[in-house]
């Protein structure tokens, strides 16, 4: 106390009592921080810096008063304000001029914000010599003896009301000090700066060990993991690209080394970028920047070399995969570059390992894997699908077909279909769809035969398999090496796509689509799929089970064939919308040839002969109950063809046993609502001839006469033959689309009037 009292001297003449009061405040036994030792460090530092001030007396008075008032747990701002008020209250009593009192109060208030460095310590916008000297003296405690500094910081922490908050605040404060200029004057920087920085770094280490830091550094770890695993993912995608072609059809001299080189470079860059992301050296920045530059250059080259598509040339899968690999490499280099830049200022504050960093290293590879599976792979496929498809003449409205009366005349001839005929046609709500050999699907106007739209692909030159679905709203086309495409029957636009190599049940009577996908060793599963390609429900009957299925407007009836174990074959009814199981019944021998007629499912009960059923049974699809049973005459022995025509089930067979077959065809119409025979007609037509059935129940086949091609028409009214015009091919099958009958010519489709 005597030493501090001696420092006052004659600072203010006749102020011994004031000096004693100030010293008493600093040595008060109730004060836990900013005691006499602290004041001694400040006053000692001030002695070496005071020559830089313009008003030494005001600076010294401010140093004595700046912590004269200190409440336990008080903030520096609160202490500075209270101390300034104390100076303004006491100094007038000792004859200190008001101008000096105002300056002292101003300087004291400056000490409330010690941790904030000036905007530019070397060239501040306005020089404050007195303030700089005082603040540097107050901050001299940072450069005190390490033991004294440690004792001071422990006293300040004990004095805090909330220890955890004080620790966190002090941690941020020390980081801010270390990142800026510790002192305002050049003299203080030279004398005090090095020791102060060592003390602050030691304090930061102690704080780091005391403060829980479960998440600190997760950003840096995430960037490092992103750099590493993005480079690995780039190598994986590049390897996949090496097995794909750059264009379709692939050129014989197509260069295959670029994706291989890219894969090797990306794989080698993974450990290099890992080290770069964990280093702040100039070399790390240069290496990461070089990877970024290489990836950008590769993207520009790939973009310039991209094949131009036309009717004969398409884009191969290598294009999007190679671009994706380069983008991943660009991401890896960018992440390493950012991590290296951030590490310059954050390295000293990063714990070696904590929960946040560990989670970052776990989450990032999972995210990269999901990006590969859910983003890059679908985008690459969609890019190839979109780039290689064309839709032409999609603005022609659809007409309504006139039913064929079969009077020997032609309704229209379509000449746009080379290599295709009537047997390839399918009916939709918006016209007649036909597949061509060159990877093309065309939609003809049912009223005129004029082309409504043409969907073609550059990456396929084989005839797709097509089927109508969604109550005629869509055309499902299976392209070799492309997969299944769902086309809008009205416009030809692609609505959905999914890969091939699946076993599909093309159920045409129902909306939406149903597909069966093989899963393991003869086991199938049935999925309810919306027109956008998303599965709404899945039915899995178990291993070693084959599925046959047919659907009505609201129900799916499945036929389960067991190939192992002791379980019997079954029939299961499912709700079409939800996939909920409605009923189950044993089926003994597997039912054959299910067909939907008038809302019922008609099945053939197997007989002794593999071709001729024992009976026909109609099932209610919602309950599984048998509505009627129609025994098949034992004399029938041909093939028993089943076709639906409105409310009638049309059965085509021959009227006698195979041994007595006389070349006649028997057509039977069964009322599907009652199971009673509505009419029967026998005709002198070869029972082995291929037939087509119109919506009104007419059974039509073609036969060649000595001088012409004839149409054989078997109906309720009897049998008749119609001579067809010249140019119609009898060797190709007729096709009924509703009540419109189509035949084939030479590279033409001909509709009969």
C-alpha angles and dihedrals in degrees: 000000000000090000093054091045090055091055090063093063112151095335088134115013113241094011102119091124091052091050092051091049093051093047090048090055092055094047096043108137091224092060112096100182140029093034131160094293090058091049090049092055091049095048092045092053090046091058090061095046104036093096089070093062128089095213108034094175094055091047093050092047090049090051091053094047102037094093099019087115116048126159118197108264092011122145123239090250092054092046093048093050093048092046091050090054090050091053091049089051100046107032096065088061089065098048098258109160116252092239091058092044090054091050092048091051091049093051092048091054090053089066091066091080105043098142096060110088118215118266090252115003093191097050111015115187090245124019115233104183096176093047093047093051094047095047092047089051092049090049090050087094085075089065097043125118108301093241092048090046092049090049090050094051092047090052091051091050093049088050093056119102095218109034097193093049090046091052093049092046092048091048091056090043093053092048090051091050093049092049093053141037113300096202136034101212125064091228092056091047091055098044103032108019102083095047092043092053091051091050092049093049090050090049091049090053091051091047090048090056093047099043118075106239106179094150106028112123097019090125092056091046091048091052092048092048091047091052092049102043096038088058090050090047089050089055091050093050091045090053089052089049091054090065094051130074126251092222138007120270091033117233118241091231096043110149111242103178102082097075091043091052090046091050092051093046093048092048092050092046093058097079091036093054090045090060092042092053090054095049133069096200124127090242091059091052091050094049094047090046090050091054090051091049092048092050092049091048091050091051092052092049092047091049092050093048096046110131118249110236126226137151092291103032127057139178116265126221091253091074099065093034093053091046090048091051091051091048090052090050089049089052091049093051093045092050091050091048093050092045091051092049092049092047090063091074101021105046096094091052098051118103114221094244137349141154095275093053093045092050090048090056090050098043100044097060089046090051091048090050091050090049089054094048103035104030115019098040095047092042092050091050093045090049091055092044093050097041094052100045130087131183117199133188093008097153101071112112121236121252131206119252121237111229115252113249091184100229095152097267134109123245096194144335124220115202099179096090113082114185094010134095144181093285088068094054125110127186124238135172090261103042144298118318120206129181122221133205094248097066094272135136116197129190117211125199105250091215100051109008090238116146111261098180141343124212114196137171129211092206097058131058098171128094110264122226109241136191134174117242141163092055089303096310095111142037116217109208124187111204120192112251090003107067135219121339124189110212127193105245091214101048107014092235117145111249101178142354137196134175123275129235091083126120105241129197102209099208105185100178096069146058120250118037122260123207131182117211123198110234110170141350100336095325120128137190129207122220132195104222127192119222089258089065098253118131112239097186140355129216116200114181095184140259125329091020126130119202130216116179144181129179140210124197093286108008140061118209113199128194113209119202115194115212099179138028128028099289118122125234112269145195117221128189117212132188106249095218101044105017090235114158110248103178144344130205136171113253102191104202109023114269114238139216101011114198134176116233124170092341095309128105112232117199133182118237109221115249133192091279116065092224102041119063124218093230144338117246127194116211129197101236094211096052107017091233119145109245096187142345123217114195115221112229111253091228091067112098112154116086111294101226116204123208134166121230113173108294092346131090107215113209119192119195141124121272099230138046120278092255091057097036107153103184097264130130124216119204118194125188114204120194101236093206095057107017090234125135109256098185143336130206129186118203134183092244127127104263090216094060116113112251138192126206125217124217091257093055103262114147111212132186135164127237133177119238129192093268108016149007114271133202115220111211120191116183145142089284094054137257130323138165124220124200109229126216122263114275098045113120115229092192091068123070125253119237129209117211103186102307094335114102118210128196134178135246131174102313090333141102114222125198116208120224 
